[in-house]
Amino acid sequence: MASRLLLGTRKGTFIVERVGGTWRPRLSGHGGAGSNYVAKDPYTGRLWALLGHGHWGAKLSHSDDDGATWVDATAQIAYPAGARYIAQDMYEDATSDFGVGWRISTKAATLAKLWVIAFGPGGSVYVGTIPGGLFISRDGGGSFALNRALWDHESRGGDLSAGDANAETKWFGTPASEGGDFAPGIHSIAVDPRDPNRVLLAVSTAGVIETTDGGASWRSRNKGMVLDHTPEPEAEWGHDTHAIDLCAGAPDHVWQQNHNGVYYSADGAATWRKVSAPTSGVHFGFPVAADGHDGRTAWLLPGHSDQKRMAIDGGLFVARTEDGGDNWTPLRAGLPQEHAYDVVYRHALAQQDGVVAFGSTTGNLYVSEDRGDHWTAVAHNLPPIYSVRFG
Amino acid sequence: MIRVHLTRHLFSFFPQLDGRVLEVQAETAAGVVEALEALAPGIRFYLCDELGRLRTHVNLFIGTRMLKDRRALTDPVAPGDAVHILQALSGG
């Protein structure tokens, strides 16, 4: 049975271990610092933490002794000179009827957030950042390089290193960076277990993107997704994917929690089908976890809505499907059913071999050892939880 | 020599600097940061971003005067100056 969780929280990195049948959390490192995402490289055993220090910027930290000690990575993620992107900023404009204007400018990129890390065989490490850069290492994290094929993609206005943009970007922003800058962010990275040259990404706000040649080229994978709130609902770009997860044992089965509902793909993200069930509360939320073996099984943490990002009617529940989203089962046993306002962030739900765990911004951590049928509260007073991963 | 005073917060990341009298030779604030980087590799990226700008929420004082050129840190420093580097406190 899976027996260890790695947590990123607003106040540090925690390890939660199952000892004598009880899950016990402890602070592992980075006390006081924001730890956005913590994960274990299964190929090397190294633990990685993606930190946001506020004053001092975003930093990569790792541990080679299973979390006993942490050190800053020698190779930090930094945007190279000449890396520019098209930024969109609102500004005060007294001459406008609305008092504000919308300024498009070409901006030099600096690291605003380390958001997600993923691993492949042969020393591949992938880091997704705000403002939208994918950094790849092929030497286990000894060095990282910005993936230029994605950074210079036509959907972002092409190669801007030589001058200002004369094209437009189809990527929009997220306010999720440390300083609140509105810029795109890569938050999901899924390496195909059958073929490490195939990688799916998800971007707030652009949608799902795929490479099949190890990052040399990229294309959108947004067919079937619908933008509820724009004049071009079936646009190729601009989709607000909150998270994706693929089934490790059947990687053509991919799940997506989107701002506009829940989507499922049975053809490797080539096409998506909306499988929301609003009458059951399954529509809005942030995380999704796909089963490791059965591609038709997945878990969600439904929230009320875009406007009310909180548990529905004060009752916290997990939704599970076992038939590709045709039916959803609400799982409430052991979870609070009144006065709950928990929100679960996009990285804060995980599953492994029937053990399911999630943590909320209210500092509650819950674990189920029977696929979600029954839940146990592991902790109620942790810092706001950003990520929950097995490792 | 320039005497450098760091906020204690930085010693949790760079314990090798804790308890030391930090005296460096430099002609500009940028030179002070470079000298600190030689003593504690990695500290430059804590104080400045990729473009070499002082981070938004970091302050650097030369004597009692706040750094003027946050973009390139060209403010001069002279022997006997004290340089203070600390997080910008903005209430709360």
Interface residues (C-beta under 8 A of the other chain):
Chain A: H53 G54 H55 W56 G57 K59 D72 Q76 A78 Y79 P80 A81 A108 A109 T110 L111 G179
Chain B: H9 L10 F13 G42 F45 Y46 L47 D49 E50 L51 R53 R55 T56 H57 V58 Q87 A88
